[in-house]
Amino acid sequence: MHLATGDARQFLKTLNDKQKAYVDFGLKNPRNGEYMLTAFRLVPGRGLNFLQAAAEIAAESSTGTNFKVQTETAFSREMNALVYQADSKRNLVWIAYPWRLFDRRGNVQNILTYLVGNVLGMKEVDGLKLLDVWFPPAMLEQYDGPSYTLDDMRKYLKVYNRPILGTIVKPKMGLTSAEYAEVCYDFWVGGGDFVKNDEPQADQDFCPYYKMVKHVKQAMDKAIKKTGKKKVHSFNVSAADCDTMITRCEMIRNAGFEPGSYAFLIDGIMAGWTAVQTLRRRYPDVFIHFHRAGHGAFTRPENPFGFSVLVLSKFARLAGASGIHTGTAGVGKMKGTPEEDVVAAHNILHFKDKGHLFEQEWNLIPENDKNAIELVHLDLAHHVILEDDSWRGMKKCCPIVSGGLNPLLLKPFIDMMGNTDFITTMGAGCHAHPEGTKAGATALVQACDAQQKRIPLEKYAKTHKELATAIKFFGKKKRRPE
């Protein structure tokens, strides 16, 4: 809602000439396609009132600085960000950004430099958090979006109507390349689909990268031969520079892996958006796996500065990540709530969904076009969309959930999520199983089977010993391992 008329009038009178140029409560139709819309939680500082602080944020995050300058032009003023709505009681402010401000080459790093760059360090605010963002269709068309999606991975694995069952190799560091590959093999022959490097995996002396790749390929081949089922491994290609990152990607591609059997994991926040978008553009036929290590510095709700999980996830989809970790909604060990994690997961997965403050349509054609409306209905009915009409919208980004899950917690998370369109990567939830990794993977598969068949876990465990052991171990000890 807008500021109450009286409050708006009172606050408007306090603005100086510079600040007035960044406020327009009469902005006509902010969703007309000219603007990217944002919503911030703002706590003013330095004796400024709410609207003065909001105007300073709009200025610093677009064309302005701390004083009005003599060098501005009539055109440069058209690029001003505009405070178009505010609610001082809830500390919320809505700011519209002319998206022509941003790098024409679909540069996500450039957008975030504006939105959460210098503004997070301004003296004028005691708190500033970007809660939600809305992208107009004309802007979406300038960005890559995902290419290789969850649907493509499902098709490769021939896995439908259930989550992709994955693991993170544990211990996260310290295994040799052969030991690492052995864990992969055990998980795969136990029935698992997907194995990922943990986020610190690199080229350590005790596990040289090239040997790890070679041994994983051998383990995958043997597991496929034994089970008759395809498998996927996600390799962390994050590196000190893009040249080394690409070298690692090419090493994997040249190791003999079948297309579809490998993904490229990038520590997106630590390596940066440039690395994410480089991978997306160089390898459109590979699942780009965005690990969000470091996100808590920005997203934790007790931090008054930064951005939400929803914002991070939506920008990952915009950048072209095939999947991003979205949290376990409080079911696992990581900080998170359904209001934060499930909303983020739905917004990157669905063609249209409600965020915290905006409803995002990922369509590139008018939302009232009959084909756009049909896509929304098909998506909600769990049909695969945008396979042969990708010009109509931006493809989905897959939620990846990890952090404290085990076979007992799979169904509670599915119930919380409301669907099975995600990749789960349980670490110790598989490897801590008393009978080892293979049995841990089997217990996970059995828990998934029970959920699919709508049979209570304890009842299903009576005829499935690996699951029974998992229930005894994880249940009685109240453990929530990663």
C-alpha positions as CSV (number, residue, x, y, z in Angstrom):
1,M,0.0,0.0,0.0
2,H,1.1,3.6,-0.4
3,L,1.9,5.9,2.5
4,A,-1.2,7.3,4.0
5,T,-2.0,10.6,2.1
6,G,-1.3,12.7,5.1
7,D,2.0,11.0,5.9
8,A,3.0,11.1,2.2
9,R,2.3,14.8,2.1
10,Q,4.2,15.4,5.3
11,F,7.2,13.3,4.2
12,L,7.3,14.8,0.7
13,K,7.7,18.3,2.2
14,T,10.9,17.2,3.9
15,L,12.6,16.2,0.7
16,N,15.4,18.3,-0.8
17,D,15.6,19.0,-4.5
18,K,17.8,16.0,-5.1
19,Q,15.6,13.6,-3.2
20,K,12.5,14.8,-4.9
21,A,13.9,13.6,-8.3
22,Y,13.9,10.0,-6.9
23,V,10.3,9.8,-5.6
24,D,7.1,9.5,-7.7
25,F,4.0,8.2,-5.9
26,G,2.1,9.0,-9.0
27,L,4.1,6.7,-11.3
28,K,1.7,5.4,-13.9
29,N,1.6,1.7,-14.3
30,P,5.0,0.6,-12.9
31,R,4.4,-2.8,-14.5
32,N,4.3,-1.3,-18.0
33,G,7.6,-3.1,-18.9
34,E,9.9,-0.1,-18.5
35,Y,10.9,-0.9,-15.0
36,M,12.3,-3.7,-12.9
37,L,10.5,-3.5,-9.6
38,T,12.0,-4.1,-6.2
39,A,10.8,-4.2,-2.6
40,F,13.2,-3.4,0.3
41,R,12.9,-3.5,4.1
42,L,14.4,-0.2,5.1
43,V,15.4,1.1,8.5
44,P,16.4,4.8,8.2
45,G,19.5,6.2,9.9
46,R,21.3,9.4,10.7
47,G,18.2,11.3,11.7
48,L,16.5,10.9,8.3
49,N,12.8,10.1,8.0
50,F,11.7,7.1,6.1
51,L,11.0,8.8,2.8
52,Q,14.3,10.7,2.8
53,A,16.2,7.5,3.4
54,A,14.3,5.8,0.7
55,A,15.1,8.6,-1.8
56,E,18.8,8.3,-0.9
57,I,18.7,4.6,-1.6
58,A,17.0,5.1,-5.0
59,A,19.6,7.8,-5.9
60,E,22.7,5.8,-4.8
61,S,21.5,2.6,-6.4
62,S,20.8,4.3,-9.8
63,T,22.1,7.6,-11.1
64,G,22.8,9.7,-8.1
65,T,25.2,10.5,-5.3
66,N,25.1,12.4,-2.0
67,F,24.6,15.8,-3.7
68,K,22.8,16.9,-6.8
69,V,25.4,17.4,-9.5
70,Q,25.5,19.9,-12.3
71,T,26.4,17.4,-14.9
72,E,23.0,15.5,-15.0
73,T,21.0,15.8,-18.2
74,A,17.4,15.5,-19.2
75,F,18.1,12.0,-20.4
76,S,20.1,10.9,-17.3
77,R,17.2,11.9,-15.1
78,E,15.0,9.4,-17.1
79,M,17.3,6.7,-15.7
80,N,16.6,7.7,-12.1
81,A,15.2,4.9,-9.9
82,L,11.9,6.0,-8.4
83,V,10.4,5.3,-5.0
84,Y,6.8,4.6,-6.1
85,Q,5.3,3.0,-3.0
86,A,6.1,3.0,0.7
87,D,4.8,1.7,4.0
88,S,6.6,3.3,6.9
89,K,4.7,1.2,9.5
90,R,6.1,-2.0,8.0
91,N,9.4,-0.5,7.0
92,L,8.8,-1.4,3.3
93,V,9.7,0.6,0.3
94,W,9.1,-0.2,-3.4
95,I,11.6,1.2,-6.0
96,A,11.3,1.0,-9.8
97,Y,14.5,0.8,-11.8
98,P,14.4,1.6,-15.5
99,W,16.0,-1.6,-16.7
100,R,17.8,0.2,-19.5
101,L,20.2,1.2,-16.8
102,F,21.7,-2.3,-16.9
103,D,24.4,-3.8,-19.1
104,R,22.7,-4.8,-22.4
105,R,24.5,-8.2,-22.4
106,G,22.3,-9.7,-19.8
107,N,24.7,-9.1,-16.9
108,V,23.4,-10.2,-13.5
109,Q,26.5,-8.9,-11.7
110,N,25.8,-5.5,-13.1
111,I,22.2,-5.4,-11.8
112,L,23.2,-6.5,-8.3
113,T,26.0,-3.9,-8.3
114,Y,23.2,-1.3,-8.4
115,L,20.7,-3.0,-6.1
116,V,22.9,-4.3,-3.3
117,G,26.2,-2.7,-4.0
118,N,27.2,0.6,-2.4
119,V,23.8,1.1,-0.9
120,L,24.4,-1.6,1.8
121,G,27.2,0.5,3.2
122,M,25.4,3.9,3.3
123,K,25.4,5.8,6.6
124,E,21.8,6.9,5.8
125,V,20.4,3.5,6.7
126,D,20.5,1.3,9.7
127,G,19.0,-1.6,7.8
128,L,18.4,-2.4,4.1
129,K,17.3,-5.8,2.8
130,L,16.1,-6.6,-0.7
131,L,13.1,-8.8,-0.2
132,D,11.7,-9.4,-3.6
133,V,12.2,-8.4,-7.3
134,W,10.0,-8.4,-10.4
135,F,11.3,-8.7,-13.9
136,P,9.2,-7.5,-16.8
137,P,9.0,-9.7,-19.9
138,A,11.0,-7.3,-22.1
139,M,13.8,-7.5,-19.6
140,L,13.7,-11.2,-19.2
141,E,14.3,-11.6,-23.0
142,Q,17.8,-10.0,-22.5
143,Y,18.9,-12.7,-20.1
144,D,19.9,-16.3,-20.7
145,G,17.8,-18.2,-18.2
146,P,18.4,-22.0,-17.8
147,S,19.1,-24.1,-20.8
148,Y,19.6,-27.7,-19.4
149,T,16.9,-28.2,-16.8
150,L,15.5,-30.7,-14.3
151,D,13.3,-32.1,-17.0
152,D,16.4,-32.9,-19.1
153,M,18.0,-34.6,-16.2
154,R,14.8,-36.6,-15.6
155,K,14.7,-37.7,-19.2
156,Y,18.4,-38.8,-19.0
157,L,17.9,-40.7,-15.8
158,K,14.4,-41.9,-16.7
159,V,13.3,-40.8,-13.3
160,Y,9.9,-39.3,-13.0
161,N,7.3,-38.5,-10.3
162,R,9.8,-38.5,-7.5
163,P,12.8,-36.4,-6.4
164,I,16.2,-37.0,-7.9
165,L,18.0,-38.9,-5.0
166,G,21.5,-37.6,-4.4
167,T,24.3,-37.4,-2.0
168,I,27.2,-35.3,-1.0
169,V,30.4,-37.3,-0.4
170,K,31.4,-37.2,3.2
171,P,33.8,-36.5,4.8
172,K,33.7,-33.4,2.7
173,M,37.5,-33.3,2.5
174,G,40.4,-35.7,3.1
175,L,39.5,-38.7,0.9
176,T,41.9,-39.6,-1.9
177,S,40.6,-39.7,-5.4
178,A,40.1,-43.5,-5.2
179,E,38.4,-43.3,-1.8
180,Y,36.1,-40.6,-3.1
181,A,35.2,-42.7,-6.2
182,E,34.5,-45.7,-4.0
183,V,31.9,-43.7,-2.0
184,C,30.3,-42.6,-5.3
185,Y,30.1,-46.2,-6.4
186,D,28.6,-47.5,-3.2
187,F,25.9,-44.8,-3.3
188,W,25.1,-45.5,-7.0
189,V,24.8,-49.3,-6.6
190,G,22.7,-48.7,-3.5
191,G,20.1,-47.1,-5.8
192,G,21.1,-43.4,-5.8
193,D,20.9,-41.2,-8.9
194,F,23.2,-38.2,-8.3
195,V,26.5,-37.5,-6.5
196,K,28.0,-34.1,-6.0
197,N,31.3,-32.7,-4.9
198,D,31.1,-30.8,-1.7
199,E,31.6,-27.0,-2.1
200,P,35.3,-26.9,-1.0
201,Q,36.3,-29.7,-3.4
202,A,39.1,-28.5,-5.7
203,D,42.6,-29.7,-6.7
204,Q,44.0,-30.7,-3.3
205,D,47.3,-32.6,-3.2
206,F,45.7,-35.7,-1.6
207,C,43.0,-35.7,-4.2
208,P,44.3,-34.3,-7.5
209,Y,41.4,-33.1,-9.7
210,Y,42.4,-35.1,-12.8
211,K,42.6,-38.3,-10.8
212,M,39.2,-37.6,-9.1
213,V,37.6,-37.1,-12.5
214,K,39.2,-40.3,-13.9
215,H,38.2,-42.5,-10.9
216,V,34.7,-41.1,-10.8
217,K,34.3,-42.0,-14.5
218,Q,35.5,-45.6,-13.8
219,A,33.2,-45.9,-10.8
220,M,30.2,-44.6,-12.7
221,D,30.8,-47.0,-15.6
222,K,31.0,-49.9,-13.2
223,A,27.9,-48.8,-11.3
224,I,25.9,-48.4,-14.5
225,K,27.0,-51.9,-15.6
226,K,25.9,-53.4,-12.3
227,T,22.6,-51.6,-11.9
228,G,21.6,-51.0,-15.6
229,K,20.7,-47.4,-14.7
230,K,22.1,-44.1,-15.7
231,K,23.9,-42.0,-13.1
232,V,25.0,-38.3,-12.7
233,H,27.9,-36.6,-11.0
234,S,28.2,-32.9,-10.3
235,F,31.8,-31.7,-10.4
236,N,32.8,-28.5,-8.6
237,V,34.6,-26.5,-11.3
238,S,35.0,-23.3,-9.2
239,A,38.6,-22.0,-9.5
240,A,40.9,-19.1,-9.0
241,D,40.2,-17.8,-12.5
242,C,37.9,-18.5,-15.4
243,D,40.6,-20.0,-17.5
244,T,41.2,-22.7,-14.9
245,M,37.5,-23.2,-14.5
246,I,37.1,-23.8,-18.2
247,T,40.2,-26.1,-18.1
248,R,38.4,-28.2,-15.5
249,C,35.2,-28.3,-17.5
250,E,37.1,-29.4,-20.6
251,M,38.9,-32.1,-18.6
252,I,35.5,-33.5,-17.6
253,R,34.1,-33.3,-21.1
254,N,37.1,-35.1,-22.5
255,A,37.1,-37.9,-19.9
256,G,34.6,-39.9,-21.8
257,F,31.5,-39.1,-19.8
258,E,28.2,-39.5,-21.7
259,P,26.4,-36.2,-22.2
260,G,23.9,-35.8,-19.4
261,S,25.9,-37.8,-16.9
262,Y,27.8,-34.8,-15.5
263,A,27.0,-31.4,-14.1
264,F,29.2,-28.4,-13.4
265,L,28.9,-27.1,-9.9
266,I,29.9,-23.5,-9.2
267,D,30.1,-21.7,-5.9
268,G,28.1,-18.9,-7.2
269,I,28.5,-16.3,-4.5
270,M,32.1,-17.0,-3.8
271,A,33.2,-17.4,-7.5
272,G,30.8,-14.7,-8.6
273,W,28.0,-14.2,-11.1
274,T,30.5,-13.8,-13.9
275,A,31.6,-17.4,-13.4
276,V,28.0,-18.6,-13.3
277,Q,27.1,-16.8,-16.5
278,T,30.3,-17.9,-18.2
279,L,29.4,-21.5,-17.6
280,R,25.9,-21.1,-18.8
281,R,27.0,-19.5,-22.0
282,R,29.9,-21.9,-22.7
283,Y,28.0,-25.0,-21.8
284,P,24.3,-24.7,-22.6
285,D,24.0,-28.5,-22.8
286,V,25.2,-29.1,-19.2
287,F,23.3,-28.8,-15.9
288,I,24.8,-25.8,-14.2
289,H,24.6,-26.4,-10.4
290,F,24.7,-23.2,-8.3
291,H,26.0,-23.9,-4.8
292,R,25.2,-20.9,-2.6
293,A,28.0,-21.1,0.0
294,G,28.2,-17.7,1.7
295,H,24.6,-16.8,1.2
296,G,23.9,-16.7,4.9
297,A,25.9,-13.4,5.2
298,F,23.1,-11.8,3.1
299,T,20.0,-13.9,3.6
300,R,19.8,-14.7,7.3
301,P,16.6,-13.0,8.6
302,E,18.4,-11.5,11.7
303,N,20.8,-9.7,9.4
304,P,19.2,-6.3,8.6
305,F,21.4,-5.9,5.4
306,G,21.5,-8.0,2.3
307,F,18.9,-9.9,0.3
308,S,16.5,-12.7,0.7
309,V,16.8,-16.4,-0.3
310,L,14.0,-15.6,-2.8
311,V,16.0,-12.8,-4.4
312,L,19.1,-14.9,-4.7
313,S,17.2,-17.8,-6.2
314,K,15.4,-15.6,-8.8
315,F,18.6,-14.0,-9.9
316,A,20.1,-17.5,-10.3
317,R,17.3,-18.4,-12.6
318,L,17.8,-15.2,-14.5
319,A,21.5,-15.9,-14.9
320,G,20.8,-19.4,-16.3
321,A,21.6,-21.7,-13.4
322,S,19.9,-25.1,-13.9
323,G,19.5,-25.5,-10.2
324,I,20.3,-23.8,-6.9
325,H,20.3,-24.8,-3.3
326,T,17.1,-23.3,-1.7
327,G,17.3,-24.8,1.8
328,T,15.3,-27.3,3.7
329,A,12.6,-25.0,5.2
330,G,13.6,-25.8,8.7
331,V,13.2,-29.6,8.2
332,G,17.0,-30.0,8.2
333,K,19.9,-28.4,10.0
334,M,20.2,-25.1,8.1
335,K,18.5,-21.9,9.0
336,G,15.3,-21.5,7.0
337,T,11.6,-21.4,7.1
338,P,8.8,-22.5,4.7
339,E,8.0,-18.8,4.2
340,E,11.5,-18.3,2.9
341,D,12.7,-21.6,1.4
342,V,9.6,-23.0,-0.1
343,V,8.5,-19.7,-1.6
344,A,12.0,-19.4,-3.2
345,A,11.8,-23.0,-4.5
346,H,8.3,-22.4,-6.0
347,N,9.3,-19.1,-7.6
348,I,12.3,-20.6,-9.5
349,L,10.4,-23.8,-10.4
350,H,7.1,-22.5,-11.6
351,F,6.1,-20.5,-14.7
352,K,4.1,-18.1,-12.4
353,D,4.1,-17.9,-8.6
354,K,3.7,-15.5,-5.8
355,G,6.8,-14.2,-4.0
356,H,7.0,-12.2,-0.8
357,L,5.7,-9.0,-2.4
358,F,5.4,-9.6,-6.2
359,E,3.8,-12.3,-8.4
360,Q,6.4,-13.2,-11.0
361,E,5.5,-14.4,-14.5
362,W,8.5,-15.9,-16.3
363,N,6.8,-15.4,-19.7
364,L,8.4,-13.5,-22.6
365,I,5.0,-12.9,-24.3
366,P,2.1,-10.9,-22.9
367,E,0.6,-12.5,-19.7
368,N,-2.9,-12.2,-21.2
369,D,-1.9,-14.1,-24.3
370,K,-3.9,-17.3,-24.5
371,N,-0.7,-19.3,-24.9
372,A,0.9,-17.8,-21.8
373,I,-2.3,-18.6,-19.8
374,E,-2.2,-22.2,-21.1
375,L,1.5,-22.5,-20.1
376,V,0.6,-21.5,-16.5
377,H,-2.2,-24.2,-16.4
378,L,0.0,-26.8,-17.9
379,D,2.8,-26.0,-15.5
380,L,0.6,-26.3,-12.5
381,A,-0.7,-29.6,-13.8
382,H,3.0,-30.8,-13.8
383,H,3.3,-31.0,-17.6
384,V,6.7,-30.4,-19.1
385,I,6.6,-27.0,-20.8
386,L,8.8,-24.8,-23.1
387,E,10.3,-27.8,-24.9
388,D,9.3,-26.8,-28.4
389,D,8.2,-23.2,-27.7
390,S,11.1,-21.7,-25.6
391,W,10.5,-18.2,-27.0
392,R,7.4,-18.0,-24.8
393,G,9.1,-18.0,-21.5
394,M,12.2,-18.6,-19.3
395,K,12.8,-22.2,-18.4
396,K,12.6,-23.5,-14.8
397,C,15.5,-23.6,-12.3
398,C,15.6,-26.7,-10.1
399,P,15.5,-26.4,-6.3
400,I,18.4,-28.5,-4.7
401,V,17.8,-29.3,-1.1
402,S,20.5,-30.4,1.4
403,G,21.6,-29.8,5.0
404,G,20.5,-32.1,7.7
405,L,18.2,-34.4,5.8
406,N,18.0,-38.2,6.1
407,P,15.6,-40.8,4.8
408,L,13.2,-40.2,7.7
409,L,12.9,-36.5,6.7
410,L,12.2,-37.0,3.0
411,K,8.4,-37.2,3.3
412,P,8.1,-34.3,5.7
413,F,10.1,-32.2,3.3
414,I,8.0,-33.3,0.3
415,D,4.9,-32.5,2.3
416,M,6.3,-29.0,3.0
417,M,7.4,-28.5,-0.6
418,G,4.1,-29.7,-2.1
419,N,5.8,-31.6,-4.9
420,T,8.7,-33.8,-5.8
421,D,10.4,-31.5,-8.4
422,F,13.7,-31.2,-6.7
423,I,17.1,-32.8,-6.2
424,T,17.9,-33.9,-2.7
425,T,21.5,-34.4,-1.7
426,M,21.9,-36.1,1.7
427,G,25.4,-36.4,3.0
428,A,25.7,-38.1,6.4
429,G,22.0,-38.9,6.0
430,C,23.3,-41.7,3.8
431,H,27.0,-42.2,4.9
432,A,26.2,-42.4,8.6
433,H,24.0,-45.4,8.1
434,P,25.3,-48.1,10.4
435,E,25.7,-50.5,7.5
436,G,27.5,-48.0,5.3
437,T,26.9,-45.9,2.2
438,K,25.3,-48.5,0.0
439,A,22.8,-49.4,2.7
440,G,22.2,-45.7,3.3
441,A,21.4,-45.1,-0.3
442,T,19.1,-48.1,-0.3
443,A,17.3,-46.8,2.8
444,L,16.8,-43.5,1.0
445,V,15.3,-45.3,-2.1
446,Q,13.1,-47.3,0.2
447,A,11.9,-44.2,2.0
448,C,11.1,-42.6,-1.4
449,D,9.2,-45.8,-2.4
450,A,7.2,-45.7,0.7
451,Q,6.2,-42.1,0.1
452,Q,5.2,-42.9,-3.5
453,K,3.1,-45.8,-2.4
454,R,1.6,-43.9,0.5
455,I,2.7,-46.5,3.0
456,P,3.8,-45.3,6.5
457,L,7.5,-45.5,6.9
458,E,7.5,-47.8,9.9
459,K,5.2,-50.2,8.1
460,Y,7.3,-50.3,5.0
461,A,10.4,-50.8,7.1
462,K,9.1,-54.2,8.3
463,T,10.0,-55.7,5.0
464,H,13.0,-53.4,4.2
465,K,15.9,-53.9,6.5
466,E,18.0,-50.9,5.4
467,L,15.1,-48.6,6.1
468,A,14.4,-50.2,9.4
469,T,18.0,-49.7,10.5
470,A,17.9,-46.1,9.3
471,I,14.7,-45.5,11.4
472,K,16.4,-47.0,14.4
473,F,19.6,-45.0,14.0
474,F,18.3,-41.6,12.9
475,G,15.0,-41.7,14.7
476,K,15.9,-42.8,18.2
477,K,19.0,-40.6,18.3
478,K,17.1,-37.6,17.0
479,R,20.0,-36.9,14.6
480,R,19.7,-34.6,11.6
481,P,23.0,-35.1,9.8
482,E,23.8,-33.3,6.5
